[in-house]
Amino acid sequence: MKALVKSVILGVLFLASNLVSAQWDDRDIQQFRYRDSRGINQFEALGNDIKWDGFKVRLGGAFAVQMQALSHETGTTADTLIEIGNNFNLPTANLDVDVALADGLRMHMRTYLSSRHHPESWVKGGYMQVSNLNWISEGLLENIMEFTTVKVGLMEMNYGDAHFRRSDNARAIYNPFVGNLLMDAFTTEAGAEVYFTPGDFLVMVGATNGKLNQSVATNGNNTPAILAKVGWDKQMNDDLRVRLTASYYGTADGNTNYLYFSDRGGSRYYLVMEQQGSSPVSSFRSGRINPSFINEVTAIMINPFVKFKGLEVFGAFEMASGKISAEPETRSYTQIYAEAVYRFGENEKYYVGGRYNTVSGQLPNFNPAASPTDVSIARFAVAAGWYMTPNVMLKAEYVNQTYSDYPNTDLLYEGRFNGAVLEAVISF
């Protein structure tokens, strides 16, 4: 029955994508990130020229499927890697509901119809966003609300800029590559963010309850997580745009946190570097690096972005620390990421790009008399893509990932995987 319901929903969404493809303007709402190619390089959805014209419900969605041709190997003598071949992965799908409730008041909700971790449909999260107070009283605090926006909900946190380019389950239309960052900061928590945008500057402060799974049970960790972002984003002229941001996320001592392993949408590289008996559901983070920070998590990310004509350069420098509760000391990880993408053709519908991503850090260490083991991982990828329409894209990627300095008893010892992945995406 669940499969039948899901098939019906997917069919309705596909029909809706065809019916509304020529009606963009009628579907746009205030402070909204476009779900098609217009949303590329759109970061915080804090402004557009859309005027309030009444209550409006915008139904949207996304679909993604990959053809994977990857191989992997390990240097450990106890080689128990699962055998993988060349084939299609299970498609993923999202359902988006965006509602213009009143002038300056909108709602967003995303449901994962199909994902690596959950075979059933479930709500990822949602939020309310307030950009003015006209819905309470015309002109109320308009001098303040002119540069202030408030978001409240159980939502994806705005830590760093990489999450604006990453694939979010089936929503992969903004990502010029197939995979996300090696150490992928992504979590949904209950909280609020307040934005101040004077001129070309951005200041955000926020707080969440620090929990992935919501519960009133304290477990000794009902303390907030604090996040903040400062940045500058300016269109220098018709050809050049420059953006630079710095983000912070931190939890109180003893607070349980899942910043680097909360994404249930999962990795795009299915079953790589997983041992025999693994399934796509149980191994949904394959190819990523989880520093296993549960307590005392502190993370800082700096993101530069430059677009000159068709050339885009985006980067990330991240430092994070934390520990598992039983560890005597906190550990640290450093991530460096750089990508360059060149878009060309009519409306920049074609692109080529390359990325390099490294992570170095320390494995969990429960022996206070021993030094933690330092390890490092590197990923190199090249990709090319084609936006066949603003809502449909096809991309191909070659990826090579290597693991260094792992103990010879670890499955990742001298490990590596490489090969090609072809991905098709629809988003509307």
C-alpha positions in Angstrom: 0.0 0.0 0.0 2.8 2.4 0.9 4.4 1.7 -2.5 1.2 2.4 -4.3 0.7 5.7 -2.4 4.3 6.8 -3.2 3.8 6.0 -6.9 0.6 8.1 -7.0 2.4 11.0 -5.4 5.3 10.8 -7.7 3.0 10.7 -10.7 1.1 13.8 -9.5 4.4 15.6 -9.0 5.6 14.7 -12.5 2.3 15.9 -14.0 2.6 19.1 -11.9 6.1 19.8 -13.2 4.8 19.8 -16.8 1.7 21.9 -16.0 3.6 24.7 -14.3 6.8 24.7 -16.4 5.5 27.8 -18.3 4.1 29.5 -15.2 7.1 30.5 -13.2 5.9 34.0 -12.3 2.6 32.8 -11.1 4.3 30.4 -8.6 6.9 32.7 -7.2 6.5 33.9 -3.6 8.4 36.4 -1.4 11.9 35.5 -0.1 11.9 32.2 -1.9 14.8 30.2 -3.4 14.0 29.1 -6.9 13.9 25.3 -7.3 15.2 25.5 -10.9 18.4 26.7 -12.4 17.6 30.3 -11.3 18.4 29.2 -7.7 22.1 28.5 -8.6 24.3 30.8 -6.5 21.3 32.0 -4.5 22.3 31.7 -0.9 20.1 33.0 1.9 16.6 33.6 0.5 16.2 37.0 2.0 15.0 39.1 -0.8 13.4 39.3 -4.2 11.1 41.7 -6.1 8.0 39.5 -5.6 5.0 41.5 -4.3 2.3 40.0 -2.1 -0.8 39.2 -4.2 -2.7 37.0 -1.9 -2.6 33.6 -0.3 -0.7 31.1 -2.5 0.4 27.5 -2.2 3.3 26.4 -4.3 3.7 22.6 -4.8 7.2 21.5 -5.9 9.5 18.6 -5.8 12.7 17.0 -7.0 13.8 13.6 -8.4 17.3 12.2 -8.8 18.8 8.9 -10.0 22.4 7.9 -10.6 24.1 5.3 -12.8 27.2 4.3 -10.7 30.4 2.7 -12.1 32.8 2.8 -9.1 35.4 0.4 -7.8 37.1 0.3 -4.4 40.0 -1.5 -2.7 41.7 -1.7 0.7 45.2 -2.5 1.8 44.2 -4.5 4.8 44.9 -8.3 4.7 41.4 -8.9 6.0 39.8 -7.6 2.9 36.1 -7.8 3.5 34.9 -5.0 1.2 31.5 -5.7 -0.3 31.6 -6.4 -4.0 30.0 -3.6 -6.0 29.3 -3.4 -9.7 28.0 -1.0 -12.3 24.3 -0.3 -12.1 21.5 2.2 -11.2 21.0 3.4 -7.6 17.6 3.6 -6.0 16.0 6.9 -7.1 15.3 9.6 -4.5 12.5 12.1 -4.4 11.4 15.2 -2.5 8.1 16.9 -2.0 8.2 20.7 -1.3 5.3 22.8 0.0 5.8 26.5 0.1 3.0 28.8 1.2 2.6 32.6 1.1 0.4 33.0 4.2 0.4 36.8 4.3 2.5 39.8 3.2 5.9 39.1 4.8 4.9 35.7 6.2 5.7 32.4 4.4 6.0 28.7 5.3 8.3 26.0 3.9 8.1 22.2 4.4 10.1 19.4 2.7 9.3 15.7 2.7 11.7 13.0 1.6 9.5 10.6 -0.4 12.4 8.3 -0.9 15.9 8.4 0.6 18.8 6.1 1.3 18.2 5.9 5.0 14.4 5.8 5.1 12.4 3.6 2.7 9.2 5.3 3.8 8.2 8.9 3.3 9.0 11.3 6.2 9.1 15.1 6.8 12.7 16.5 6.8 11.6 19.7 8.4 10.0 23.1 7.9 9.9 26.7 9.1 8.1 30.0 9.2 9.9 33.0 7.8 9.0 36.6 8.6 10.2 39.4 6.4 7.9 42.2 7.5 5.0 42.7 10.0 2.4 44.1 7.6 0.3 41.0 8.3 -0.1 42.3 11.9 -0.4 46.0 11.1 0.5 47.9 7.9 4.0 49.5 8.3 4.6 48.0 11.8 8.4 48.4 12.6 9.1 48.9 8.9 12.4 50.7 9.6 13.6 47.7 11.4 12.1 45.0 9.3 13.5 46.6 6.2 16.8 44.8 7.0 15.6 42.1 9.4 14.3 38.6 8.7 13.3 35.9 11.3 13.2 32.1 10.7 11.6 29.7 13.2 11.1 26.0 12.9 12.6 22.5 12.9 14.9 23.2 10.0 18.2 22.9 8.3 20.6 25.2 10.1 22.5 27.9 8.2 26.0 26.9 9.2 28.5 27.6 6.4 27.7 28.2 2.7 28.4 24.7 1.4 24.9 23.5 2.3 23.5 26.0 -0.3 25.4 24.1 -3.1 25.1 20.5 -1.7 22.6 17.9 -2.8 19.7 17.6 -0.3 18.4 14.1 -1.1 16.8 14.5 -4.5 17.4 18.3 -4.7 20.7 18.1 -6.6 20.1 20.8 -9.2 22.3 23.4 -7.5 25.2 21.0 -7.1 27.6 21.0 -10.1 29.1 17.7 -8.8 27.6 14.4 -7.7 28.9 14.2 -4.1 28.9 16.6 -1.2 31.8 17.6 1.0 33.8 14.8 2.7 32.9 16.1 6.2 29.3 17.1 5.5 27.9 19.5 8.0 24.2 19.1 7.9 21.6 18.8 10.6 17.9 19.7 11.3 17.2 21.1 14.7 14.4 23.1 16.4 15.3 26.7 16.7 15.4 30.2 15.4 17.6 32.4 13.2 17.5 36.2 13.1 19.1 38.0 10.0 20.3 41.5 9.7 21.2 42.6 6.1 22.3 46.3 6.1 23.5 47.0 2.5 25.9 44.3 1.3 26.5 42.9 4.7 24.9 39.8 6.4 24.8 39.1 10.2 22.9 36.1 11.5 22.5 34.9 15.1 20.6 31.8 16.1 20.0 29.2 18.7 18.6 25.6 18.5 17.9 22.9 21.1 20.8 21.0 19.7 18.8 17.8 19.1 18.2 15.8 15.9 15.5 13.6 17.4 13.1 15.7 19.4 12.1 14.7 22.9 11.3 16.3 26.2 13.5 13.8 28.0 16.5 15.8 29.2 19.2 13.1 29.3 21.3 15.8 30.9 21.5 17.7 27.6 18.6 20.2 27.3 21.0 23.0 26.6 21.0 25.2 23.5 23.4 25.2 20.5 24.5 28.6 19.3 25.1 29.5 15.7 26.2 32.7 14.0 27.3 34.0 10.6 28.8 37.2 9.3 29.4 38.0 5.6 29.7 40.4 2.8 28.1 39.8 -0.6 28.4 42.3 -3.4 27.7 42.5 -7.1 30.7 44.6 -8.0 29.6 45.1 -11.6 27.8 43.2 -14.4 30.6 40.6 -14.6 31.9 40.2 -11.0 30.3 39.1 -7.8 32.2 38.5 -4.5 31.0 36.9 -1.3 32.8 36.0 1.9 31.3 34.5 5.0 32.4 33.1 8.3 30.1 30.7 10.4 30.1 29.4 13.9 28.3 26.5 15.5 28.8 25.4 19.1 27.1 23.2 21.7 27.3 23.3 25.5 29.3 20.7 27.5 27.5 17.4 27.7 25.0 18.3 24.9 24.6 15.4 22.4 25.0 16.5 18.8 25.1 15.1 15.3 26.4 17.9 13.1 28.4 15.7 10.8 26.1 12.6 10.6 22.6 13.9 10.6 21.9 13.7 6.8 19.5 10.8 6.3 19.4 11.5 2.6 22.8 9.9 2.5 25.9 9.9 0.3 25.8 9.7 -3.5 28.5 7.0 -3.6 26.6 3.9 -2.8 28.3 1.1 -0.8 31.9 2.3 -1.4 34.4 1.3 1.3 31.7 -0.8 3.1 32.2 -4.3 4.4 30.4 -7.3 3.2 26.8 -7.5 4.4 26.2 -3.8 4.2 23.0 -2.4 2.7 22.3 1.0 1.2 20.2 1.8 4.2 22.6 0.8 7.0 25.6 2.3 5.1 24.0 5.5 3.9 27.1 7.7 4.7 29.5 5.7 2.5 32.4 7.7 1.2 32.0 10.5 3.8 34.1 11.1 6.9 32.3 11.2 10.2 34.6 12.6 13.0 32.3 11.0 15.6 31.8 14.2 17.5 28.9 13.8 20.0 29.8 16.2 22.8 31.4 19.6 23.2 31.2 20.3 19.4 32.6 23.5 18.1 32.9 24.3 14.4 34.0 27.3 12.3 33.7 27.5 8.6 35.0 30.2 6.2 33.6 30.3 2.7 34.8 32.5 -0.2 32.8 32.7 -3.4 33.7 34.6 -6.6 31.8 34.7 -9.9 33.4 36.4 -12.9 31.3 36.1 -16.0 31.0 32.3 -16.5 33.7 31.3 -14.0 32.8 30.4 -10.4 35.2 29.7 -7.6 33.9 28.4 -4.3 35.9 27.2 -1.2 35.7 26.2 2.4 38.1 26.1 5.3 36.7 24.4 8.3 38.0 23.6 11.8 35.9 21.5 14.1 36.5 19.8 17.5 34.6 17.5 19.8 34.6 14.1 21.4 32.6 11.0 22.3 31.5 11.3 25.9 33.9 8.5 27.1 37.0 10.1 25.6 39.2 12.0 28.0 40.0 14.8 25.6 38.5 16.6 22.6 39.8 15.9 19.1 40.0 18.2 16.1 39.5 17.9 12.4 40.4 20.3 9.6 38.7 20.4 6.2 39.9 22.3 3.1 37.7 22.4 0.0 38.1 24.2 -3.4 36.1 24.0 -6.6 36.1 25.9 -9.9 33.2 25.7 -12.3 33.0 27.3 -15.8 29.5 27.8 -17.2 28.9 28.6 -20.8 26.4 28.6 -23.6 23.0 30.2 -23.8 21.9 31.1 -20.2 25.0 29.2 -19.0 23.3 25.8 -19.6 26.5 23.9 -19.9 29.4 23.7 -17.4 32.6 21.9 -16.6 34.3 21.9 -13.2 36.9 20.4 -10.9 37.0 20.1 -7.1 39.6 19.1 -4.4 38.7 18.2 -0.9 40.9 17.1 2.0 40.1 16.2 5.6 42.7 15.5 8.4 42.0 14.7 12.0 42.2 12.2 14.8 40.4 8.9 15.3 38.4 8.4 18.5 40.8 7.6 21.4 39.6 6.2 24.7 43.0 5.6 26.3 44.3 8.7 28.2 47.8 7.2 28.1 47.9 7.0 24.3 48.1 9.6 21.6 45.2 9.7 19.1 45.8 8.4 15.6 46.1 11.1 12.9 44.4 10.2 9.6 43.7 12.1 6.3 41.4 11.7 3.3 41.6 13.3 -0.1 39.0 13.5 -2.9 39.5 14.8 -6.4 36.6 15.1 -8.9 35.9 16.5 -12.3 32.5 17.0 -13.7 30.5 18.2 -16.7 26.8 19.1 -16.9 23.9 20.2 -19.1 20.7 22.0 -18.1 18.5 20.6 -20.7 15.8 22.9 -19.4 15.8 25.1 -16.3 14.2 22.2 -14.4 16.1 19.2 -15.9 19.8 18.6 -15.7 22.2 15.8 -16.5 25.7 15.6 -15.0 28.7 13.2 -15.1 31.5 13.0 -12.6 34.8 11.2 -12.3 35.9 10.8 -8.6 39.0 9.5 -6.9 39.2 9.3 -3.2 42.1 8.0 -1.0 42.6 7.2 2.7 45.9 7.7 4.4 47.5 6.7 7.8 44.7 4.5 9.0 45.8 1.5 11.1 46.5 -1.7 9.2 43.7 -3.4 11.0 41.2 -0.8 9.7 39.1 -1.5 6.6 40.1 2.0 5.3 43.9 1.2 5.5 45.4 2.3 2.2 41.8 2.4 0.9 40.6 4.1 -2.2 37.7 4.2 -4.6 37.3 5.8 -8.0 35.2 5.7 -11.1 32.3 7.5 -12.8 28.8 8.5 -11.8 26.1 9.8 -14.1 23.2 11.6 -12.5 19.9 12.9 -13.8 17.9 15.5 -11.9 14.5 17.1 -12.1 13.6 20.0 -9.8 10.6 22.4 -9.9 
